[in-house]
Amino acid sequence: MNPMWRAVRGGAVSFLLIGMAGSAAAQGFAINGQAGYFAMKASDSAKAVFDSSGGFTGGGGLSYAFGKHLYVEAGARYFSKTGEKVFVAAPGDPVFKLGFPLKARLLPIYGTIGFRFAGKSALVPYLGVGGGVTSYREESTVAGIVTTESQSKASFHGLVGLEYGRGHLRIAVEGLYTAVPNAIGVGGVSKVYGEDDLGGLVGQAKIIYSTGTR
């Protein structure tokens, strides 16, 4: 075999192996823990029932990266608030507390497909879109009688984030907009305010452990 051809072939094989190794290092599974703040879109209803329109949310997810850029993730978050039943005659009218305890819980289960703008920097911006199912449960106690309402609705979201790190352990900050349209609302007063979307804005931090490195 011609020595020049042997050198060219050897260089091509080496380049291919290096590329495959780089791709293998960039891809792989990752798990994450999430903690942040959820601001409900149904803010008037939430303020009337819970005295605030948001609160702590936490959860976790499992993701898989297809090389440096494309990734998919599945996970769940949890949000709960405690308040009391109220009466409101019309939007803008005074809110009358009725003294009956009310607990509400949101459990979004989601899937995301996203794109990472990975390069040489340890800081990696990314974005994603997805959907899933959000479970809503509301429990109230009136005169010792416990009443519950629950439903599951389709949900949708978009997100932007910034990840830092090159090794297996990384951190990220993330902002999401979620939509859960045509839901039953909060504490029976959402009809008064015309609010039937249980989505909102989420700002959260993530701790990530990845099987791959960059």
ROKOL-204547 format. One line per 2 residues: number of its first residue (from 1); their letters; for each residue x, y, z of N, C-alpha, C. Coordinates in steps of 0.05 Angstrom, whole numbers, plus 5000, padded with zeros to 4 digits. Layout:
N
NUM) A) X:Y:Z:X:Y:Z:X:Y:Z ~ ... $
! end
This chain:
214
1) MN) 5017:4976:5000:5000:5000:5000:5018:5025:5000 ~ 5009:5045:4985:5024:5070:4983:5026:5083:5011 $
3) PM) 5051:5090:5019:5055:5102:5046:5038:5127:5050 ~ 5035:5143:5030:5018:5167:5032:4989:5160:5038 $
5) WR) 4979:5141:5022:4951:5132:5026:4947:5120:5054 ~ 4968:5105:5064:4966:5094:5091:4965:5116:5112 $
7) AV) 4980:5137:5108:4980:5159:5127:4953:5174:5126 ~ 4942:5178:5102:4916:5191:5099:4894:5175:5113 $
9) RG) 4895:5148:5107:4875:5131:5119:4877:5131:5150 ~ 4902:5129:5160:4906:5130:5188:4896:5155:5201 $
11) GA) 4901:5178:5188:4891:5203:5198:4861:5205:5199 ~ 4848:5195:5178:4819:5195:5176:4807:5178:5198 $
13) VS) 4818:5155:5203:4808:5137:5224:4811:5150:5251 ~ 4834:5162:5256:4839:5176:5281:4819:5199:5286 $
15) FL) 4815:5214:5265:4796:5237:5267:4768:5226:5273 ~ 4760:5204:5260:4733:5192:5265:4731:5182:5294 $
17) LI) 4752:5169:5304:4751:5159:5331:4750:5182:5351 ~ 4765:5203:5346:4764:5226:5364:4736:5239:5365 $
19) GM) 4724:5241:5341:4697:5252:5339:4676:5235:5354 ~ 4679:5208:5350:4661:5190:5364:4664:5192:5394 $
21) AG) 4689:5194:5403:4694:5196:5432:4682:5222:5443 ~ 4685:5244:5428:4674:5270:5437:4644:5269:5438 $
23) SA) 4631:5256:5418:4602:5254:5418:4593:5237:5441 ~ 4607:5214:5446:4599:5197:5468:4601:5211:5494 $
25) AA) 4622:5227:5498:4626:5242:5523:4603:5262:5527 ~ 4594:5274:5505:4574:5295:5507:4546:5284:5512 $
27) QG) 4541:5260:5503:4514:5249:5506:4512:5232:5531 ~ 4487:5225:5538:4483:5208:5562:4460:5218:5579 $
29) FA) 4454:5202:5600:4432:5208:5618:4441:5228:5639 ~ 4422:5243:5650:4427:5260:5673:4402:5261:5690 $
31) IN) 4406:5264:5716:4384:5268:5734:4387:5296:5747 ~ 4364:5308:5755:4366:5334:5767:4345:5337:5789 $
33) GQ) 4352:5354:5808:4334:5363:5828:4328:5393:5824 ~ 4303:5401:5829:4294:5428:5823:4282:5441:5847 $
35) AG) 4286:5467:5850:4273:5482:5872:4270:5511:5862 ~ 4247:5523:5867:4243:5551:5858:4217:5562:5868 $
37) YF) 4207:5582:5852:4183:5597:5859:4163:5595:5836 ~ 4138:5590:5842:4117:5588:5822:4097:5611:5827 $
39) AM) 4094:5628:5807:4075:5650:5808:4050:5643:5791 ~ 4028:5640:5803:4004:5630:5789:3992:5652:5770 $
41) KA) 3984:5643:5747:3971:5661:5728:3944:5670:5739 ~ 3930:5653:5754:3904:5660:5766:3910:5675:5792 $
43) SD) 3923:5698:5789:3934:5712:5812:3912:5724:5830 ~ 3890:5735:5819:3869:5746:5836:3855:5725:5853 $
45) SA) 3850:5701:5841:3838:5679:5856:3857:5670:5878 ~ 3882:5667:5871:3902:5657:5891:3905:5677:5914 $
47) KA) 3906:5703:5908:3909:5722:5929:3884:5722:5947 ~ 3860:5718:5936:3836:5718:5952:3836:5694:5971 $
49) VF) 3844:5671:5961:3842:5646:5977:3867:5642:5994 ~ 3890:5647:5983:3916:5640:5997:3931:5665:6008 $
51) DS) 3921:5689:6002:3934:5714:6009:3960:5719:5994 ~ 3967:5702:5975:3990:5706:5957:3985:5692:5931 $
53) SG) 3999:5700:5910:3994:5689:5884:4015:5668:5876 ~ 4032:5660:5895:4052:5640:5889:4066:5628:5913 $
55) GF) 4086:5612:5908:4101:5600:5930:4121:5580:5920 ~ 4132:5565:5939:4154:5546:5933:4144:5523:5915 $
57) TG) 4161:5515:5896:4156:5491:5880:4182:5475:5879 ~ 4179:5449:5878:4203:5432:5876:4197:5407:5860 $
59) GG) 4218:5394:5851:4213:5370:5835:4239:5358:5825 ~ 4237:5342:5804:4261:5329:5793:4255:5319:5765 $
61) GL) 4277:5311:5751:4274:5302:5724:4296:5284:5715 ~ 4292:5270:5693:4311:5252:5681:4313:5261:5652 $
63) SY) 4338:5265:5642:4342:5275:5615:4362:5258:5600 ~ 4361:5260:5574:4381:5246:5557:4390:5266:5535 $
65) AF) 4416:5268:5532:4428:5286:5512:4437:5270:5488 ~ 4428:5279:5464:4437:5266:5439:4460:5283:5428 $
67) GK) 4484:5278:5439:4507:5295:5431:4507:5320:5447 ~ 4518:5341:5435:4522:5367:5450:4497:5384:5451 $
69) HL) 4478:5380:5432:4457:5400:5429:4429:5391:5436 ~ 4419:5370:5423:4392:5362:5427:4389:5345:5453 $
71) YV) 4367:5350:5468:4362:5334:5492:4332:5331:5496 ~ 4325:5311:5511:4297:5307:5520:4297:5303:5550 $
73) EA) 4275:5311:5563:4273:5309:5592:4245:5302:5600 ~ 4242:5285:5620:4216:5279:5632:4219:5284:5662 $
75) GA) 4197:5294:5675:4199:5299:5703:4172:5308:5715 ~ 4173:5317:5739:4149:5326:5754:4157:5348:5774 $
77) RY) 4138:5365:5779:4141:5386:5800:4117:5385:5819 ~ 4121:5397:5842:4100:5396:5863:4096:5425:5874 $
79) FS) 4071:5432:5877:4064:5459:5888:4039:5455:5905 ~ 4039:5467:5929:4015:5466:5946:4012:5492:5962 $
81) KT) 3988:5498:5968:3981:5522:5984:3958:5516:6003 ~ 3958:5530:6025:3936:5527:6045:3924:5554:6049 $
83) GE) 3897:5555:6049:3883:5580:6054:3855:5575:6065 ~ 3836:5590:6057:3808:5586:6066:3789:5595:6045 $
85) KV) 3765:5584:6047:3744:5591:6029:3736:5621:6032 ~ 3728:5634:6010:3721:5662:6011:3696:5667:5994 $
87) FV) 3685:5691:5998:3663:5700:5982:3670:5726:5969 ~ 3667:5728:5943:3672:5752:5928:3648:5756:5909 $
89) AA) 3635:5779:5910:3612:5783:5894:3619:5790:5865 ~ 3640:5805:5861:3648:5813:5834:3677:5822:5835 $
91) PG) 3691:5822:5812:3719:5831:5811:3722:5859:5822 ~ 3741:5863:5840:3745:5889:5852:3730:5892:5878 $
93) DP) 3711:5875:5884:3696:5877:5909:3712:5866:5932 ~ 3705:5872:5957:3719:5861:5980:3718:5831:5981 $
95) VF) 3739:5819:5992:3740:5790:5996:3732:5784:6025 ~ 3712:5767:6028:3702:5759:6054:3712:5731:6061 $
97) KL) 3729:5729:6082:3738:5703:6091:3716:5688:6105 ~ 3712:5662:6098:3691:5647:6110:3700:5628:6133 $
99) GF) 3726:5626:6137:3736:5611:6159:3737:5581:6155 ~ 3733:5571:6131:3734:5542:6125:3761:5536:6111 $
101) PL) 3777:5518:6123:3803:5512:6112:3801:5501:6083 ~ 3821:5508:6067:3822:5498:6040:3852:5492:6033 $
103) KA) 3857:5469:6022:3884:5461:6012:3883:5455:5983 ~ 3903:5465:5968:3904:5460:5940:3932:5449:5933 $
105) RL) 3933:5431:5913:3958:5418:5904:3958:5416:5874 ~ 3981:5424:5863:3986:5421:5834:4009:5402:5830 $
107) LP) 4006:5383:5812:4027:5364:5805:4030:5362:5775 ~ 4047:5378:5763:4052:5376:5734:4072:5353:5728 $
109) IY) 4064:5336:5710:4082:5315:5699:4087:5322:5670 ~ 4112:5325:5662:4118:5338:5636:4139:5323:5620 $
111) GT) 4140:5329:5595:4161:5321:5577:4171:5345:5561 ~ 4197:5347:5557:4209:5370:5543:4228:5361:5522 $
113) IG) 4228:5375:5499:4249:5371:5480:4264:5398:5477 ~ 4290:5398:5478:4304:5423:5480:4330:5424:5463 $
115) FR) 4341:5447:5461:4366:5451:5446:4386:5467:5464 ~ 4410:5457:5465:4432:5469:5481:4451:5483:5462 $
117) FA) 4458:5508:5468:4477:5522:5452:4505:5518:5462 ~ 4513:5493:5461:4539:5485:5473:4562:5492:5455 $
119) GK) 4584:5501:5468:4608:5508:5454:4632:5503:5472 ~ 4651:5520:5471:4675:5516:5488:4672:5527:5516 $
121) SA) 4652:5544:5520:4648:5556:5547:4635:5536:5566 ~ 4641:5540:5592:4628:5524:5612:4599:5533:5617 $
123) LV) 4592:5557:5607:4564:5567:5609:4549:5559:5583 ~ 4527:5546:5586:4512:5536:5563:4483:5545:5565 $
125) PY) 4475:5564:5547:4447:5571:5546:4431:5549:5533 ~ 4405:5547:5540:4388:5526:5527:4360:5536:5528 $
127) LG) 4343:5523:5511:4315:5529:5510:4300:5503:5504 ~ 4274:5503:5510:4258:5479:5505:4229:5484:5505 $
129) VG) 4214:5466:5494:4184:5467:5494:4174:5439:5501 ~ 4150:5438:5510:4139:5411:5516:4110:5413:5527 $
131) GG) 4102:5390:5537:4075:5388:5547:4073:5365:5566 ~ 4049:5361:5576:4044:5339:5595:4017:5340:5607 $
133) VT) 4015:5331:5631:3989:5330:5646:3993:5342:5673 ~ 3975:5361:5681:3976:5372:5708:3952:5363:5724 $
135) SY) 3958:5351:5747:3937:5342:5765:3932:5364:5786 ~ 3906:5371:5789:3898:5391:5809:3879:5378:5829 $
137) RE) 3885:5382:5855:3868:5372:5876:3863:5394:5896 ~ 3837:5396:5904:3829:5417:5923:3813:5403:5945 $
139) ES) 3819:5409:5970:3805:5397:5993:3797:5419:6012 ~ 3771:5419:6019:3761:5439:6038:3744:5425:6059 $
141) TV) 3743:5438:6083:3728:5427:6106:3708:5447:6115 ~ 3682:5439:6113:3660:5457:6122:3643:5442:6142 $
143) AG) 3641:5452:6166:3625:5440:6187:3633:5411:6192 ~ 3659:5406:6191:3669:5379:6196:3668:5360:6172 $
145) IV) 3656:5369:6150:3653:5352:6126:3675:5359:6106 ~ 3691:5340:6098:3713:5344:6079:3703:5339:6051 $
147) TT) 3707:5359:6034:3700:5357:6006:3725:5360:5988 ~ 3727:5343:5968:3750:5344:5951:3741:5347:5921 $
149) ES) 3757:5361:5906:3753:5363:5878:3780:5358:5865 ~ 3780:5343:5844:3805:5337:5830:3800:5334:5800 $
151) QS) 3821:5339:5785:3820:5336:5756:3848:5336:5745 ~ 3851:5326:5721:3876:5326:5706:3872:5340:5679 $
153) KA) 3889:5358:5672:3886:5374:5648:3913:5374:5632 ~ 3910:5376:5606:3934:5378:5589:3948:5405:5596 $
155) SF) 3975:5404:5596:3990:5428:5602:4012:5431:5581 ~ 4021:5456:5578:4042:5463:5558:4062:5482:5571 $
157) HG) 4087:5482:5561:4106:5500:5572:4129:5506:5552 ~ 4141:5529:5558:4166:5537:5544:4186:5546:5565 $
159) LV) 4211:5542:5559:4231:5549:5579:4257:5559:5567 ~ 4272:5575:5582:4299:5583:5576:4316:5579:5601 $
161) GL) 4341:5572:5596:4358:5566:5619:4387:5571:5614 ~ 4403:5570:5634:4432:5573:5632:4445:5553:5651 $
163) EY) 4462:5535:5639:4475:5514:5655:4505:5521:5657 ~ 4516:5513:5680:4545:5518:5685:4558:5492:5694 $
165) GR) 4580:5485:5681:4596:5462:5689:4604:5445:5665 ~ 4626:5431:5668:4637:5414:5647:4637:5384:5655 $
167) GH) 4639:5379:5681:4641:5351:5690:4614:5338:5694 ~ 4613:5319:5712:4588:5304:5717:4569:5321:5734 $
169) LR) 4579:5338:5752:4561:5354:5769:4559:5382:5758 ~ 4534:5392:5754:4530:5418:5742:4507:5432:5757 $
171) IA) 4505:5458:5752:4482:5473:5763:4470:5489:5740 ~ 4445:5497:5744:4430:5512:5723:4409:5530:5736 $
173) VE) 4402:5551:5723:4379:5568:5730:4361:5568:5706 ~ 4335:5568:5711:4315:5564:5690:4290:5580:5694 $
175) GL) 4279:5590:5673:4253:5604:5674:4233:5590:5656 ~ 4209:5585:5666:4189:5571:5650:4163:5587:5649 $
177) YT) 4149:5585:5627:4121:5594:5626:4104:5569:5621 ~ 4084:5565:5639:4067:5541:5637:4038:5550:5632 $
179) AV) 4024:5533:5618:3995:5539:5613:3979:5513:5618 ~ 3958:5516:5634:3939:5494:5640:3911:5505:5635 $
181) PN) 3903:5507:5610:3877:5521:5605:3853:5504:5612 ~ 3830:5517:5615:3804:5505:5619:3803:5487:5644 $
183) AI) 3816:5497:5665:3816:5483:5691:3794:5494:5709 ~ 3789:5480:5732:3766:5487:5749:3771:5512:5765 $
185) GV) 3797:5520:5767:3802:5545:5781:3809:5540:5810 ~ 3808:5562:5826:3818:5561:5854:3795:5570:5872 $
187) GG) 3789:5552:5891:3770:5559:5913:3743:5568:5905 ~ 3734:5562:5880:3708:5569:5871:3705:5598:5863 $
189) VS) 3726:5615:5866:3724:5643:5860:3736:5650:5833 ~ 3748:5631:5820:3760:5636:5793:3739:5644:5773 $
191) KV) 3715:5634:5776:3693:5642:5757:3687:5672:5760 ~ 3689:5681:5785:3684:5710:5790:3705:5727:5775 $
193) YG) 3730:5718:5777:3752:5734:5765:3757:5726:5736 ~ 3743:5706:5726:3747:5698:5698:3774:5685:5693 $
195) ED) 3784:5670:5714:3810:5657:5712:3806:5627:5711 ~ 3815:5614:5689:3812:5585:5688:3838:5571:5679 $
197) DL) 3860:5586:5681:3886:5575:5674:3903:5571:5699 ~ 3911:5546:5705:3926:5541:5729:3957:5541:5724 $
199) GG) 3965:5552:5701:3993:5554:5696:4004:5580:5708 ~ 4028:5587:5699:4041:5612:5709:4070:5612:5702 $
201) LV) 4085:5627:5718:4114:5630:5714:4129:5615:5736 ~ 4150:5601:5728:4167:5587:5747:4196:5597:5743 $
203) GQ) 4208:5605:5765:4237:5610:5766:4250:5590:5784 ~ 4269:5575:5775:4280:5554:5791:4310:5549:5786 $
205) AK) 4322:5536:5806:4350:5527:5804:4351:5497:5802 ~ 4371:5487:5788:4374:5458:5785:4402:5449:5794 $
207) II) 4403:5426:5806:4429:5412:5810:4427:5387:5793 ~ 4448:5383:5776:4447:5363:5755:4471:5344:5759 $
209) YS) 4465:5318:5757:4487:5298:5755:4484:5284:5728 ~ 4505:5286:5712:4504:5275:5685:4524:5252:5682 $
211) TG) 4517:5231:5667:4535:5209:5662:4556:5217:5641 ~ 4550:5238:5625:4569:5248:5605:4583:5273:5614 $
213) TR) 4604:5281:5600:4619:5305:5606:4622:5321:5581 ~ 4630:5347:5584:4634:5364:5561:4663:5373:5561 $
! end
